[in-house]
Amino acid sequence: MDGRFNTIAGWVLGSGIVLLGATLVTGELFKSERPETMGYPIPGVQEEGAEGGAAAEQPIAHYLQTADAARGEAIFHRCQSCHNADNGGANGVGPNLWGTVGNTIAHRPDFAYSDGLKNHGGRWDWDSLSAWLHSPSRFSPGTKMTFAGLSDPQDRADVLLFLNQHGGTLTIPPPPAAGAAPAGGNASGGNEAGANASAGNASAGNASAGNAAGAHTAAPAAANAAGH
């Protein structure tokens, strides 16, 4: 009995040793290090918070300087399942886009726009159209337009130039000044500049007042000296 127990125990112990050895060998053969960055990149998707690493987007006027209507027409083909830009063309899933550029937002009375666009106000200028094409849902939350948008500003400029040639009324703007921010980012800077200018004018006014007071003081003193 003892001999049989010893045999079984020996087999169990030996199997455990073999299993442990196999585990150690396998671990060394297929050893992998934890990657420094978890996950994997998806082409066309920018990592959240990584905007600072990329070049800042210029105002749309910058890209309009090199815009090409032929390229814009090719890009516009993606939109033709919902839109057309023909003079007198019918509405589709989306409105006919003839005469849109430079017109008021939601200007067609024969199309049922979403409430966000109907109540938006303003007109379709270069900046508002660029913002719309960049992200329709961000420009007008609740919009019926399901298009995700054009992330490349040069693509947007090309499409806008193409649409402007189809009943649009805008002219190409001059190149923006170096370091100019996209539309909507200059309000605080303009206020600050105005405040500085006002402060400067106030300082100049105080200096002028001080000089005038000095002149009035100096004049009687000179008269007294002359009298003596």
C-alpha positions as CSV (number, residue, x, y, z in Angstrom):
1,M,0.0,0.0,0.0
2,D,2.8,2.4,0.9
3,G,4.6,1.6,-2.3
4,R,1.5,2.3,-4.4
5,F,0.8,5.6,-2.5
6,N,4.4,6.7,-3.0
7,T,4.1,5.9,-6.7
8,I,1.0,8.0,-7.1
9,A,2.5,10.8,-5.1
10,G,5.6,10.7,-7.2
11,W,3.6,11.0,-10.4
12,V,1.6,13.9,-9.0
13,L,4.8,15.7,-7.8
14,G,6.5,15.1,-11.1
15,S,3.5,16.3,-13.1
16,G,3.5,19.5,-11.0
17,I,7.2,20.1,-11.6
18,V,6.7,19.6,-15.3
19,L,3.7,21.9,-15.4
20,L,5.6,24.6,-13.4
21,G,8.6,24.3,-15.7
22,A,6.4,24.5,-18.8
23,T,4.8,27.6,-17.4
24,L,8.1,29.3,-16.7
25,V,9.5,28.4,-20.1
26,T,6.3,29.6,-21.9
27,G,6.3,32.9,-20.0
28,E,9.9,33.6,-21.1
29,L,9.2,32.7,-24.7
30,F,6.1,34.8,-25.0
31,K,7.1,37.6,-22.6
32,S,5.7,41.0,-23.5
33,E,6.2,44.5,-22.1
34,R,3.4,46.9,-21.2
35,P,3.3,49.5,-24.0
36,E,4.1,53.1,-23.1
37,T,0.8,54.3,-24.7
38,M,-2.3,52.1,-24.3
39,G,-4.6,51.5,-27.2
40,Y,-3.9,52.0,-30.9
41,P,-4.3,55.0,-33.3
42,I,-7.3,55.3,-35.6
43,P,-6.6,57.2,-38.8
44,G,-8.5,60.4,-39.1
45,V,-9.3,60.6,-35.4
46,Q,-7.5,63.2,-33.3
47,E,-6.7,62.3,-29.7
48,E,-8.7,64.4,-27.2
49,G,-6.6,67.3,-25.9
50,A,-4.0,66.9,-28.6
51,E,-4.9,70.1,-30.5
52,G,-1.9,71.9,-29.0
53,G,0.5,69.6,-30.7
54,A,-0.9,70.3,-34.2
55,A,-0.6,73.6,-36.1
56,A,-3.4,76.0,-35.2
57,E,-6.0,76.4,-37.8
58,Q,-5.9,79.7,-39.7
59,P,-9.0,81.8,-40.5
60,I,-10.9,80.6,-43.5
61,A,-9.7,83.7,-45.4
62,H,-6.2,82.2,-45.4
63,Y,-7.4,79.0,-47.2
64,L,-9.6,80.9,-49.6
65,Q,-6.4,82.5,-51.1
66,T,-5.5,79.1,-52.6
67,A,-9.0,77.7,-53.0
68,D,-9.9,75.8,-56.1
69,A,-13.5,75.5,-57.3
70,A,-12.7,72.3,-59.3
71,R,-11.5,70.6,-56.2
72,G,-14.6,71.9,-54.4
73,E,-16.9,70.5,-57.0
74,A,-15.3,67.1,-56.6
75,I,-15.8,67.3,-52.8
76,F,-19.3,68.4,-53.4
77,H,-20.1,65.1,-55.1
78,R,-20.3,63.6,-51.6
79,C,-23.3,66.0,-50.9
80,Q,-25.3,65.3,-54.0
81,S,-27.4,62.6,-52.4
82,C,-29.1,65.4,-50.4
83,H,-28.3,68.7,-52.2
84,N,-27.9,70.2,-55.6
85,A,-26.5,73.7,-56.5
86,D,-28.3,74.2,-59.8
87,N,-30.2,77.4,-60.6
88,G,-33.9,76.5,-60.2
89,G,-33.0,73.0,-58.9
90,A,-35.5,71.3,-56.7
91,N,-35.0,70.6,-53.0
92,G,-34.0,67.1,-52.0
93,V,-33.4,65.7,-48.5
94,G,-31.6,69.1,-48.1
95,P,-32.4,72.4,-49.7
96,N,-31.2,73.5,-53.1
97,L,-28.0,75.5,-52.5
98,W,-28.1,77.9,-55.5
99,G,-27.6,81.4,-54.1
100,T,-26.9,80.3,-50.6
101,V,-23.4,82.0,-50.2
102,G,-24.0,85.5,-49.0
103,N,-27.7,84.9,-48.3
104,T,-29.5,84.9,-45.0
105,I,-29.4,81.6,-43.1
106,A,-32.5,79.4,-43.7
107,H,-33.5,81.7,-46.6
108,R,-35.6,79.3,-48.7
109,P,-39.3,79.6,-47.9
110,D,-40.0,76.3,-49.7
111,F,-37.8,74.1,-47.4
112,A,-38.6,73.0,-43.8
113,Y,-35.4,73.9,-42.0
114,S,-34.6,72.6,-38.5
115,D,-35.6,75.0,-35.7
116,G,-32.0,75.6,-34.8
117,L,-31.2,77.1,-38.3
118,K,-34.5,79.0,-38.6
119,N,-33.8,80.7,-35.3
120,H,-30.1,81.2,-35.8
121,G,-30.2,84.5,-37.5
122,G,-27.4,86.1,-39.5
123,R,-26.3,85.3,-43.0
124,W,-24.0,82.8,-44.7
125,D,-20.7,84.6,-44.9
126,W,-17.3,82.8,-45.3
127,D,-16.9,82.3,-41.5
128,S,-20.4,81.0,-40.7
129,L,-20.3,78.7,-43.7
130,S,-16.9,77.4,-42.7
131,A,-18.1,76.7,-39.2
132,W,-21.2,75.0,-40.5
133,L,-19.3,72.7,-42.9
134,H,-16.8,72.0,-40.1
135,S,-19.4,70.6,-37.8
136,P,-23.1,71.1,-38.6
137,S,-24.2,69.6,-35.3
138,R,-22.0,72.0,-33.4
139,F,-23.0,75.1,-35.4
140,S,-26.7,74.2,-35.0
141,P,-27.5,71.6,-32.3
142,G,-30.5,69.5,-33.3
143,T,-30.0,70.0,-37.0
144,K,-31.5,67.5,-39.4
145,M,-28.3,67.4,-41.4
146,T,-26.5,64.1,-40.5
147,F,-23.2,65.0,-42.3
148,A,-20.3,64.8,-39.9
149,G,-18.4,67.7,-41.5
150,L,-15.2,68.5,-43.2
151,S,-12.3,68.7,-40.8
152,D,-9.8,70.0,-43.5
153,P,-10.1,73.8,-43.8
154,Q,-8.7,73.7,-47.3
155,D,-11.5,71.3,-48.3
156,R,-14.0,73.7,-46.8
157,A,-12.5,76.7,-48.7
158,D,-12.7,74.7,-52.0
159,V,-16.3,73.8,-51.5
160,L,-17.2,77.4,-50.5
161,L,-15.6,78.8,-53.6
162,F,-17.5,76.3,-55.7
163,L,-20.8,77.2,-54.1
164,N,-20.0,80.9,-54.4
165,Q,-19.8,80.4,-58.2
166,H,-23.4,79.1,-58.0
167,G,-25.4,82.2,-57.3
168,G,-23.2,83.4,-54.4
169,T,-22.6,87.1,-53.8
170,L,-19.4,87.2,-51.7
171,T,-15.9,88.3,-52.8
172,I,-12.7,86.6,-51.8
173,P,-11.5,88.4,-48.6
174,P,-7.9,89.7,-48.3
175,P,-5.4,87.4,-46.6
176,P,-5.7,87.7,-42.8
177,A,-2.9,89.4,-40.8
178,A,-0.2,87.2,-39.4
179,G,-1.3,85.6,-36.2
180,A,-5.0,86.5,-36.7
181,A,-7.4,84.1,-34.9
182,P,-10.4,82.5,-36.6
183,A,-13.6,84.5,-36.4
184,G,-15.0,84.7,-33.0
185,G,-11.7,84.7,-31.2
186,N,-10.9,88.4,-31.5
187,A,-13.6,90.0,-29.4
188,S,-11.7,90.1,-26.1
189,G,-8.6,91.2,-27.9
190,G,-10.5,94.0,-29.5
191,N,-11.9,95.1,-26.2
192,E,-8.5,95.0,-24.6
193,A,-7.1,97.0,-27.4
194,G,-9.9,99.5,-27.1
195,A,-9.4,99.7,-23.3
196,N,-5.6,100.3,-23.8
197,A,-6.4,103.0,-26.4
198,S,-8.8,104.7,-24.1
199,A,-6.3,104.5,-21.3
200,G,-3.7,106.0,-23.6
201,N,-6.1,108.8,-24.6
202,A,-6.9,109.5,-21.0
203,S,-3.2,109.7,-20.1
204,A,-2.6,112.0,-23.0
205,G,-5.5,114.1,-21.9
206,N,-4.2,114.3,-18.4
207,A,-0.8,115.3,-19.7
208,S,-2.3,118.0,-21.8
209,A,-4.3,119.3,-18.9
210,G,-1.1,119.3,-16.8
211,N,0.8,121.2,-19.4
212,A,-2.0,123.8,-19.7
213,A,-2.1,124.2,-15.9
214,G,1.7,124.7,-15.9
215,A,1.3,127.3,-18.6
216,H,-1.3,129.3,-16.7
217,T,1.0,129.2,-13.6
218,A,4.1,130.3,-15.5
219,A,2.3,133.2,-17.2
220,P,1.6,135.2,-14.1
221,A,5.1,134.5,-12.7
222,A,6.6,135.8,-15.9
223,A,4.4,138.9,-15.8
224,N,5.4,139.6,-12.2
225,A,9.1,139.2,-13.1
226,A,8.7,141.6,-16.0
227,G,6.9,144.1,-13.7
228,H,9.7,144.1,-11.2
